[in-house]
Amino acid sequence: MKLILPLVIAWALACAAPFVARAATDAAPLTLTLEQAEARLLSNNRDILAGQRAVESADAVLMSARARPNPQVSINSVSITPSRGLGAGTPYDKRIDTIVRVDELIERGGKRALRMRTARQLQQASQDDLSDTRRQQRVALDAAYYDLLLAQDKMRLTADSAQLAQAALDKAELRLRAGDLAASEVAVIRVDTLRASNDAAQAAADVATARLALAYLIGADADAPRIQATSAWPVPGDLATNADIEALIARRPDMRAAQARVDAARSARDLVRAQRVRDISVGAQVEHYPPDNGNSFGVGVSFPLFLGNDYAGDIRNAEVAFDAAQDNLERTHALALGELTRARNALDSSTQRLRRYQTELIPAARRAADAAEFAFAHGAISAVNVLDARRTWRAIQIEALTAQADYARAVAAWRINTQLAKD
């Protein structure tokens, strides 16, 4: 019995080992640099995948536009008189008038070329839409990534502040027991400690929210709790913001897509106008009517008479669509101008703000906090004064982190929106 029990325990541990290892693997952090997150975005982002499907659909539309009208084959048997009979012999010799006819529609007015040109321009618009979707999603990804990085830093900062507040409370309670500190001041310190704990808990919740936002963009929703951003913050530098805005707008994919839709609307309008050029249907037939008439041949031509519809409504609708495409081009230009202007202003202001925090506010707040702690330790100031100094120091640190995140997002947005290379 003494030997069996250790063997059973060893066997149970051996069986459980793979599951324990798997659980440890599943709980391991999913560390992501910004470059790795962008690679996942391009392959897994749902909006980008939808844009790729739209491009594939436009390719299929172009294939359909290239197609020519199919010929029509008809077989008719007439002059069947049951009272007279069908005659003797094989089915070929029966007294039945059979007509085999082939008709082919000949498009005129350049309709096929216009149809192909319209489809090709819409195909280009869909490709530019995909490039613009990538641009927008990259901007959103960088913002979400830096939001997570900010949330992680805030969580570490608030956790450290909560630990320091708890340590300060422990020291204050020792001084209270020694009669060196009033109970009212200890109560104030205890309230501040609880507040710091709440801040730490909220920061942890913010990290979870930021992980979900980033996970959605890269298609890793199931791994959201494990995601950890590891890239460093960008260092403030002299990033050129004096670029030619109009030149940048002209190269933007959303502007190219809007222009392609204007061209497609123009071609579609020309295609509708070409409907007034009559298409011709030509046909040839063979007629077999035994026993006397034998085989005979015939040809025919048909064309429409514009007595009921001269396509005036279709033409007017195409003209309105062309005007709407031009309006959309102007709207897209205005939106692009506003976006680039805001991006440049955000970069300039965030750069100055971050530098002020790094060179002035952070050092000054650090000195003030150290002086307050020293004075409180030697009984020179009250607990209220030192708590005010601590809150100011924590607030400055969080504001500096926010300024760092604002600068990082502004740099990313400016670089993505001003890059010259196509996606």
Secondary structure, 3 states (H helix, E strand, C coil): CCCHHHHHHHHHHHHHHHHHHHHHHHHCCEEECHHHHHHHHHHHCHHHHHHHHHHHHHHHHHHHHHCCCCCEEEEEEECCCCCCCCCCCCHHHCCCEEEEEEEEEECCCCHHHHHHHHHHHHHHHHHHHHHHHHHHHHHHHHHHHHHHHHHHHHHHHHHHHHHHHHHHHHHHHHHHHCCCCCHHHHHHHHHHHHHHHHHHHHHHHHHHHHHHHHHHHHCCHHHHHHEEECCCCCCCCCCCCCCCHHHHHHHCHHHHHHHHHHHHHHHHHHHHHHHHCCCEEEEEEEEEECCCCEEEEEEEEECCCCCCCCCHHHHHHHHHHHHHHHHHHHHHHHHHHHHHHHHHHHHHHHHHHHHHHHHHHHHHHHHHHHHHHHHHHCCCCCHHHHHHHHHHHHHHHHHHHHHHHHHHHHHHHHHHHHCCCCC
